[in-house]
Amino acid sequence: MLNNREGFKSGFISIIGRPNVGKSTFLNRVVGQKIAIMSDKPQTTRNKVQGVVTTDESQMIFIDTPGIHKPKHKLGDFMMKVAKNTLKEVDLVLFMANADESLGKGDEFIMEMLGDSGTPIVLVLNKIDLIHPDELIGVIESYRNKMDFAEIVPISALQGNNVDRLMGVIKDYLPEGPQYYPADQVTDHPERFIISELIREKVLHLTREEIPHSVAVVIERIAKREGQETVDVSATIIVERDSQKGIVIGKRGALLKEVGTRARQDIEMLLGSKVYLELWVKVQKDWRNRANQLREYGFREDEY
């Protein structure tokens, strides 16, 4: 859909930063519903997630990228390629960093990567709710001394502090352009993708150590029952080792049942229907290093 209106502004905005700086939290807040999963585990986002915010005057298409990190397997390589490639296709970059942490080597690496992008870069210092206002000045100066940003905007994505100001700054930097998506559309990802991410989020919340990064979720079936409002969803949780399968299932199936209960609630909110969710756990050894399985589980380089 390309809808041209005089004075209407539109564009693509990449959200980039180290793992666990709050990119998905910010995206979900401005979109108004959960389209990106949130976790305290680093490297939660694996594919780029596109969120759309439309007002009477503008349309902002946000791209939430995987957190920048040193790859340790083929999946990690894929995630970094996705993050870097988005820089080539956007009108504005939001570089998000934690206000409550000192500027580190990871942040410097990202700034070096952004240095020759040729795209305006707004520094977004997130989690200001975790520090005293007096400390913020020093944090801002430490970044300002390293790079010339178009703007610097401190926010709390979790609490919403200063997010409206950031949205105004973003609008100022967008060019006049068409409305790419219908006004009521909030993402370009299909329901199948979002459902798989909601399930994976619950596994991340309920497991520890090596489990979170070894998990993928494949949706086997989504079907509405004939003559009913209930939707049947079948999904397989993929892990890399037998020991991980036992952990995800839990004692007498308790953990898998809890994953299902929590995921079902979010899926029902997404679909607006009652959901019957059936979950299975399957072992695929070393799947993160196997190109054919990465493609099978939705990580396709040719789409990025």
N, C-alpha and C positions, 0 to 999 in steps of 0.2 A: 504494500500500500504506500503510494507516494502522493501525499496531499500537500500541495503548495499553498501557503498563505502569506500575504505580504507582511513583513516584519516578524514572521515566525522564525525562531531560532532552534536549531537541532544539531546534534553531533554525538560523537562516540568518545567515551571517557574511560581510560584504563585505570584500574586501581592496582597499584603495585607496592610491594613491601616485603619485609621478612615474614617468615611464618608466625602466626599467632599475634598479629598486630591489630586485628579487629576488622579486616576488610569485609568479611562476610557479614559481620554484625552491622556494619555501616550499610551495606547493600540491602539487607533485609529491612532496616529501618526506613530508608528512603523509598523503597518500593512499597512498603506497607504490609508485606507478608513474607513468610519464609520461602525463599527460593534457593538460598545457599545454606549449607549446613554449618553449624557452629560447634566448636569443640575447643577445649583447652589443650588439645594435642596439636603439636606443630604439623604443618603440611597437610591440613585437612582438605583444602580445595585441590582437586586433581585436574579437572577440565575447566576451561574458562566458562564462567556462568554469566549470561547476559541478562541484565535487569533493565526495565524500561520505566521511566518516570515521565508522564505527560501532564502538562498544564495547559491553560489557555494560550500561553505565550511561548512555550518551548517543549521540546522532547529531548530528554537526556537518555542515552543508551549506555549503561555502565557495563564494563567488563571486569569481573572479579577474577584475578589471575592466581595461579598457585604461588605460594610464598617462595621467594628466591632463596635457594639453598644449594649446597654442593651435592650434586647427584651421586647416589651410591648404587644405582641399578638402572635398567632401561626405562622403568617407569619414571624415575627421577629425571632422566634425560628428557623424556617426553614433557614432563611438567615444566622444565626450564625453557624448552623450545616454545611451548604455548605462551609462557609469560613474555618472552622476548619478542615473539612474532606480533603480539598485540600492539606493541609500540609503533609498528609500521602503519597501523590502520586507524589511529585515533586522532581526535582534534585536541585532546587535553590529557595530561597524565596527572593522576593524584598519587604522589609518593607518600604512603602512610607509614608512620613510625610511632613507637611508643614514647609518650612524653615522660613516663616514669622510669625510663631506662637511659643510661648514657649512650651517646652515639658510639657505635661499635664498628668493627671491620665489615660486618654484614651490610650495614647501612652505607658505608663508604663504597663497597663493591657495587651496590645498586646505583649510587650517584655517579660512579664512573661509567656504568652501563648507560645511564640516562644522558650523560654529558653531550653526546653527539646525536641525540635523537631528533633535534630540530623541532621538537614539539614543546609548547609551554608546559611547565611543570609546577604544580601547586604542592607545597609541602603541607601535609595534614598530620598534625601531632595529636594522636588519639590518646585516650585514657587520662585526660586532664583531671578527671574526678579522683584520681589516685595520688595527686601531688598537691602541695600547697601552691597557691597562685604566685607567690614570690619566687618559687623555684623555676617557674615557666620561662622567665626572661633569660636565664642562663642556658636553658635547653634550646631556646630559639636561636640564641647567639651562636651556640656550638654548631648548629646546622648552617646558619647564614654565613659563617666563616668558611665553610667547605664548598658552597655552591650558590649560584645566583638564581633564586627561585622567583617565579612570576608572582607568587603570593605565598604567605605562610598563614595557615588557619588552624588554631588549636580547637579540638572538639572532644566530646565524649560520645562515641557512637552508641554506647550502652544506655546512657541516660538522656541522650539527645541534645546535650549542651552545645550551642553554637552551630548545630547542623544546618539550621536555616540560613545562617550567614554563608556557610560553605556552598550551599546550593545556589545562593545568589552570585557568588564568585564564579562558580562553574558556568552559570547562564551568561555572565558577562563575556566569557572567553569563547563561547560557541558562535559559529557563523550563522547567518541566515540560511535556512534550508528547509527541506520538506519534512512532513510528518511521515516517518517510515513505517510506524506500527499503529494499529487502531488504539484509540485512547484508553481502552480498558485492558489492553494487553500488558502484562508485567514481566514476561520473559519469553525468549524464543525457544526455550528448551521444552520438549514434549513432556507430558505428565509422567511417562514411563521413566525418564531420566530423574525427575524430581523425586518420585516415589523410591527409586533405588537409593538416592542420596539420603532421604529421610531414614531409611532402614540402616544405612551405613553409619549415620550419625548416632543412632542409639547404640550400635556396637561400640563406637568410639567412647561414648559416655560410660559404658558399663564394663569396659575391659581396661587392662593396664599393660605396660611394658611393650613387648614386641607385637602384640595383637593388632592394634589400630592400623598400622601401616601395611599389614599383610592381608587386609580385608578388601574384597570387592563384592558387589552385589549385582546379580543378574536377575532381571524380572522375566519370569518364564511365561506369565499369563496375566492379563487383565481383562475381565469380562463382566458385564452387567447381567444379573440374573433376569431371565425373561419374566416380565410382568411384576418385577419387584424393584425396590430402590437400592438393594444391596449389590455391591461390587465385589467380586472375588478376585483376589490378588495372590499369585504364587511367586515366590522369589527364592533364589539360592544364594546363600552367603558363602563366598569362596575364601578359603584360608590356605596357607602354604604347608602346614604340617599337621599330623594327626593329633599332636599335643594341643595345638591351637583349636582344633575342632572340639576337643573335649572341654576346653575353657569356654568357648562360645556357647556350647550347649548347656554347660553347667551341671551341677549335681541334680540328678533326676529331671533334667531339662529346665531347671528354674531360670537360668540366665536367658536362654533363648525365648522362653515364655515372656520374660520381662521386656526383652527387645521387641517382641511382637506386640505386646500391649501398648508400649509407648509409641511405636511406629504407627500402629493402627489409628491412634488418636489424631496424629498429625495428618495422616493420609485422608481420614474422614473430613478434616477441616479443608484440605486441599480440594477434594472431589465433591464435597457437599452431600455425601451419601454415606450410608452405613457400609462398612468394609469388613469382609471376612478375609483375614490375612493368614496365609500358610507359608511357613519358612522351613527351608532345608539348609544343611551345612555340608559343604563338599570340599575335599582336599585337592588342590592342584599345586603340586610341588613347584616352588620357585617361579610362580606365574609372573612375577614382576620383571623377570629377565627374559621372558619368552614373547617374542614379537607377535606370534600368531594369537596367543592368549590375550595380550594387551589389546589387539584389534577386536577380538571377540567380546571383550568386556567394555568396549566403547572408547578406547584410547586410540584414535585414528589421526595420525600425523597429517594426512592429506586434507583433513577438514580444518586445519589451522594454518 
